[in-house]
Amino acid sequence: MGTSRNYKASVKNQPQWGELSSTVTRSCDGDDISNEEAEKILSLYFQVTTGGNVDVDDVNNHQPPSPANPVVPTLSAPYVSAGHQTGGSGGRSDTTSSGSTGGHSSSNRPRKSRSVGKAGRKTATRLGSFFSSVASSGLSQAFTEIGIDISGKTVREAVNYLLDYCSGAATNLDETAAKAASNQLLDELVEGATTLDEMETKLKESVNSNGVDDLLVKYFGLYTFEHLYQMFEGKLVKEKGKTNTNSLFKSIKEFIFECLKGINKDKPLKNVDWKGEGAKPIVDEIYTKTINYFHFYEG
């Protein structure tokens, strides 16, 4: 899991920080938290880290999701054209919604925090390209394309090379979360592989059965979890103890992935060039779509 550190003042100065901190602390009592509590924590977290801004141009339903009622915001038109038609530089709009969101008008929203998103999207773009290459050209060729020779290497060594390529050095909180999330995802995908051939087989099976977009949604779920973990783990261990802290984060993680199970089932992406220029805006939109799953909690 991610390194436990305090977030910078730019995040703590967000209006919802106090409510987020108190909600997390109050929920850390050793019991399983309810879906409503987990949903509220995630919504407040994204309000804090995005300054209340929502980047999707067309969100059809603001009802908050839950494992029992997983409402999926549909993708904006630019996303569909980038993924299914042009494959080019379309995709995520650079203009955020001008409507009122999270109680803030476009003129009085707090400044958007830059503590979350950049490293995760960069890592996800590289992971998507690599997964696509493995599926089409094999593991060795996929590594060759990124300038790495894995001849004679172990599975762990290959994973470590890939982590360094996708995430680089973890010099700040966002990069730490991005690298920890990619490590968890890759460990899960290649679990049980003892040779590079087995690693290739497992990665191909995952890409072919789930699609690159589903793997990136899972990555962003882990990335979200890692940010929350870094934000509060140290404080909670001191105040509530390790056992209660672990129980809380286990519940939050389970809720994240229960909610995200069906996020791409309505419109799975086809014929995307994950190695081309059109991949980045698609990754950006997948990230935005993922965070909007938890953005509309109204307590």
C-alpha positions as CSV (number, residue, x, y, z in Angstrom):
1,M,0.0,0.0,0.0
2,G,1.0,3.6,-0.3
3,T,3.3,5.6,1.9
4,S,1.5,7.3,4.8
5,R,2.0,11.1,4.8
6,N,0.0,14.2,5.4
7,Y,-1.6,15.9,2.5
8,K,-0.5,19.4,1.6
9,A,-2.4,22.5,2.7
10,S,-3.9,22.9,-0.8
11,V,-6.0,19.9,-0.2
12,K,-6.8,20.5,3.5
13,N,-7.9,24.1,2.6
14,Q,-10.8,22.7,0.4
15,P,-14.2,23.4,2.0
16,Q,-15.1,19.7,2.4
17,W,-11.9,18.7,4.1
18,G,-13.2,19.0,7.7
19,E,-16.3,16.9,6.9
20,L,-14.2,14.3,5.0
21,S,-11.7,14.0,7.9
22,S,-14.4,13.7,10.6
23,T,-16.4,11.2,8.5
24,V,-13.4,8.9,8.0
25,T,-12.4,9.2,11.7
26,R,-15.9,8.5,12.9
27,S,-16.3,5.5,10.6
28,C,-13.0,3.9,11.9
29,D,-14.5,1.9,14.8
30,G,-13.7,-1.7,13.9
31,D,-17.2,-2.4,12.4
32,D,-17.9,-2.8,8.7
33,I,-19.1,0.5,7.4
34,S,-22.4,0.8,5.5
35,N,-22.6,1.4,1.8
36,E,-23.9,4.9,2.6
37,E,-20.9,5.7,4.7
38,A,-18.4,4.5,2.1
39,E,-20.3,6.4,-0.6
40,K,-20.1,9.6,1.4
41,I,-16.4,9.2,2.1
42,L,-15.6,8.7,-1.6
43,S,-17.9,11.6,-2.7
44,L,-16.3,14.0,-0.1
45,Y,-12.8,12.7,-1.1
46,F,-13.4,13.6,-4.8
47,Q,-14.9,17.0,-3.8
48,V,-11.8,17.8,-1.8
49,T,-9.4,16.6,-4.5
50,T,-11.2,18.1,-7.5
51,G,-12.4,21.3,-5.8
52,G,-16.0,20.3,-6.5
53,N,-15.5,20.3,-10.3
54,V,-17.0,17.6,-12.5
55,D,-15.3,17.2,-15.9
56,V,-17.8,15.0,-17.8
57,D,-19.8,17.2,-20.2
58,D,-22.9,15.0,-20.1
59,V,-23.8,13.2,-16.9
60,N,-27.3,11.8,-17.4
61,N,-28.1,10.7,-13.9
62,H,-26.8,12.3,-10.7
63,Q,-28.2,9.5,-8.4
64,P,-25.3,8.2,-6.4
65,P,-24.2,4.6,-7.2
66,S,-24.2,1.7,-4.8
67,P,-23.6,-2.0,-5.2
68,A,-27.3,-2.6,-5.2
69,N,-28.0,0.3,-7.7
70,P,-24.9,1.0,-9.8
71,V,-26.0,4.0,-11.8
72,V,-23.5,4.6,-14.6
73,P,-23.0,8.1,-16.0
74,T,-22.9,7.8,-19.7
75,L,-19.9,9.0,-21.7
76,S,-19.8,12.3,-23.4
77,A,-20.0,12.4,-27.2
78,P,-16.3,13.3,-27.6
79,Y,-15.3,10.1,-25.8
80,V,-17.5,8.0,-28.1
81,S,-16.1,9.6,-31.2
82,A,-12.5,9.2,-30.0
83,G,-13.0,5.5,-29.1
84,H,-15.2,4.3,-31.9
85,Q,-14.9,6.7,-34.8
86,T,-11.9,8.9,-35.1
87,G,-9.3,7.3,-32.9
88,G,-7.6,10.6,-33.0
89,S,-7.2,13.7,-30.8
90,G,-10.8,13.8,-29.7
91,G,-11.9,12.7,-26.3
92,R,-12.1,14.6,-23.1
93,S,-13.1,18.2,-23.4
94,D,-10.8,20.7,-21.9
95,T,-13.7,22.8,-20.8
96,T,-15.3,21.8,-17.5
97,S,-19.1,21.9,-17.0
98,S,-20.3,25.4,-16.4
99,G,-23.3,24.2,-14.4
100,S,-23.6,24.0,-10.7
101,T,-22.1,21.0,-9.1
102,G,-21.5,20.0,-5.5
103,G,-23.1,23.3,-4.3
104,H,-20.6,25.5,-6.1
105,S,-21.4,27.7,-9.1
106,S,-18.8,28.0,-11.9
107,S,-17.8,31.4,-10.6
108,N,-17.3,30.5,-7.0
109,R,-15.9,27.0,-7.0
110,P,-12.7,26.6,-5.0
111,R,-9.5,26.2,-7.0
112,K,-9.1,22.7,-8.3
113,S,-6.6,20.7,-6.4
114,R,-3.6,19.5,-8.4
115,S,-2.8,16.7,-5.9
116,V,-4.7,14.0,-7.7
117,G,-5.0,12.7,-11.2
118,K,-1.9,13.6,-13.2
119,A,0.4,10.7,-12.2
120,G,-2.5,8.2,-12.4
121,R,-3.5,9.2,-15.9
122,K,0.1,9.1,-17.1
123,T,0.5,5.6,-15.6
124,A,-2.8,4.3,-17.0
125,T,-1.9,5.5,-20.5
126,R,1.3,3.6,-20.4
127,L,-0.3,0.5,-18.9
128,G,-3.0,0.6,-21.6
129,S,-0.5,0.7,-24.4
130,F,1.6,-2.1,-22.8
131,F,-1.5,-4.4,-22.3
132,S,-2.5,-3.8,-25.9
133,S,1.0,-4.7,-27.1
134,V,1.1,-7.9,-25.1
135,A,-2.3,-9.0,-26.5
136,S,-1.2,-8.3,-30.1
137,S,2.5,-9.0,-30.1
138,G,3.4,-10.9,-27.0
139,L,5.2,-10.1,-23.8
140,S,8.8,-10.0,-25.1
141,Q,7.9,-7.7,-28.0
142,A,5.8,-5.4,-25.7
143,F,8.9,-4.9,-23.5
144,T,11.1,-4.4,-26.5
145,E,8.8,-1.6,-27.7
146,I,9.5,0.3,-24.5
147,G,13.2,-0.4,-24.7
148,I,13.5,-3.2,-22.1
149,D,15.1,-6.6,-22.7
150,I,13.6,-9.2,-20.3
151,S,15.6,-12.2,-21.6
152,G,16.5,-14.3,-18.6
153,K,14.5,-12.2,-16.2
154,T,12.1,-13.4,-13.5
155,V,8.5,-12.5,-13.4
156,R,9.1,-10.2,-10.5
157,E,12.0,-8.5,-12.3
158,A,9.8,-8.0,-15.4
159,V,7.0,-6.5,-13.3
160,N,9.5,-4.1,-11.6
161,Y,10.8,-2.9,-14.9
162,L,7.3,-2.3,-16.1
163,L,6.5,-0.4,-12.9
164,D,9.5,1.9,-13.4
165,Y,8.5,2.5,-17.0
166,C,4.8,3.2,-16.3
167,S,5.1,5.2,-13.1
168,G,8.7,6.2,-12.7
169,A,10.1,7.4,-9.4
170,A,7.6,8.1,-6.7
171,T,8.7,11.5,-5.6
172,N,5.3,12.9,-4.3
173,L,2.0,11.6,-3.0
174,D,0.3,11.4,-6.4
175,E,3.2,9.4,-7.9
176,T,3.3,7.1,-4.9
177,A,-0.4,6.3,-5.2
178,A,0.0,5.8,-9.0
179,K,2.9,3.4,-8.5
180,A,1.3,1.5,-5.7
181,A,-1.9,1.0,-7.7
182,S,0.0,-0.3,-10.7
183,N,1.9,-2.6,-8.5
184,Q,-1.3,-4.0,-7.0
185,L,-2.9,-4.4,-10.4
186,L,0.1,-6.2,-12.0
187,D,0.5,-8.4,-9.0
188,E,-3.1,-9.5,-9.3
189,L,-2.9,-10.0,-13.1
190,V,0.2,-12.2,-13.0
191,E,-0.5,-14.0,-9.7
192,G,0.7,-17.5,-9.8
193,A,2.9,-17.0,-12.8
194,T,6.4,-18.5,-12.3
195,T,7.8,-18.0,-15.8
196,L,7.6,-15.2,-18.4
197,D,5.6,-17.5,-20.7
198,E,3.0,-17.9,-17.9
199,M,3.0,-14.1,-17.3
200,E,2.3,-13.6,-21.0
201,T,-0.6,-16.1,-20.9
202,K,-2.2,-14.5,-17.9
203,L,-1.9,-10.9,-19.3
204,K,-3.3,-12.0,-22.6
205,E,-6.2,-13.8,-20.9
206,S,-7.0,-10.7,-18.9
207,V,-6.9,-8.3,-21.8
208,N,-8.9,-10.6,-24.1
209,S,-11.6,-11.4,-21.5
210,N,-11.9,-7.9,-19.8
211,G,-10.6,-5.4,-22.3
212,V,-8.0,-2.8,-21.7
213,D,-10.7,-0.3,-20.6
214,D,-11.9,-2.5,-17.8
215,L,-8.4,-3.0,-16.6
216,L,-7.9,0.7,-16.5
217,V,-11.1,1.2,-14.6
218,K,-9.7,-1.3,-12.0
219,Y,-6.4,0.6,-12.0
220,F,-8.2,3.9,-11.2
221,G,-10.1,2.2,-8.5
222,L,-6.9,1.1,-6.9
223,Y,-5.4,4.6,-7.5
224,T,-8.4,6.1,-5.7
225,F,-8.0,3.7,-2.8
226,E,-4.2,4.5,-2.5
227,H,-4.8,8.2,-2.3
228,L,-7.4,7.7,0.5
229,Y,-5.0,5.4,2.3
230,Q,-2.1,7.8,2.2
231,M,-4.4,10.7,3.3
232,F,-5.6,9.1,6.5
233,E,-3.7,5.9,7.4
234,G,-1.1,7.5,9.7
235,K,-3.6,9.6,11.6
236,L,-6.0,6.7,12.0
237,V,-3.4,4.2,13.3
238,K,-2.4,6.7,16.0
239,E,-6.0,7.5,17.0
240,K,-7.9,4.2,16.3
241,G,-5.3,1.5,16.1
242,K,-4.0,-0.7,13.3
243,T,-6.8,-3.3,13.4
244,N,-9.6,-0.7,13.2
245,T,-7.7,1.2,10.4
246,N,-7.3,-2.0,8.4
247,S,-10.9,-2.9,8.8
248,L,-12.0,0.5,7.5
249,F,-9.8,0.5,4.4
250,K,-10.8,-3.1,3.7
251,S,-14.5,-2.0,3.6
252,I,-13.8,1.0,1.5
253,K,-11.8,-1.0,-1.0
254,E,-14.5,-3.6,-1.3
255,F,-17.1,-0.9,-1.9
256,I,-15.0,0.7,-4.6
257,F,-14.8,-2.5,-6.6
258,E,-18.3,-3.6,-6.0
259,C,-19.5,-0.3,-7.4
260,L,-17.1,-0.3,-10.4
261,K,-18.0,-3.8,-11.5
262,G,-20.3,-2.8,-14.3
263,I,-18.9,0.6,-15.3
264,N,-18.0,-0.5,-18.9
265,K,-20.6,-3.1,-19.5
266,D,-23.0,-0.7,-21.1
267,K,-20.6,0.6,-23.8
268,P,-17.4,-1.5,-23.9
269,L,-14.7,0.1,-26.1
270,K,-13.8,-1.5,-29.4
271,N,-11.1,-0.9,-31.9
272,V,-9.1,1.6,-29.8
273,D,-5.5,2.2,-30.7
274,W,-4.1,2.2,-27.2
275,K,-0.7,3.0,-28.5
276,G,-1.8,6.0,-30.6
277,E,-2.3,9.7,-30.0
278,G,-6.0,9.1,-29.4
279,A,-5.3,6.9,-26.3
280,K,-4.6,9.8,-23.9
281,P,-8.0,11.6,-24.1
282,I,-9.7,8.2,-23.8
283,V,-7.8,7.4,-20.6
284,D,-8.6,10.9,-19.3
285,E,-12.3,10.2,-19.9
286,I,-12.2,6.8,-18.3
287,Y,-10.6,8.4,-15.2
288,T,-13.3,11.1,-15.2
289,K,-16.1,8.5,-15.7
290,T,-14.7,6.5,-12.8
291,I,-14.5,9.4,-10.3
292,N,-18.0,10.5,-11.3
293,Y,-19.3,7.3,-9.9
294,F,-18.8,8.7,-6.5
295,H,-19.2,12.5,-7.1
296,F,-22.9,13.0,-6.5
297,Y,-23.5,12.0,-2.9
298,E,-26.1,14.2,-1.2
299,G,-26.2,13.6,2.5
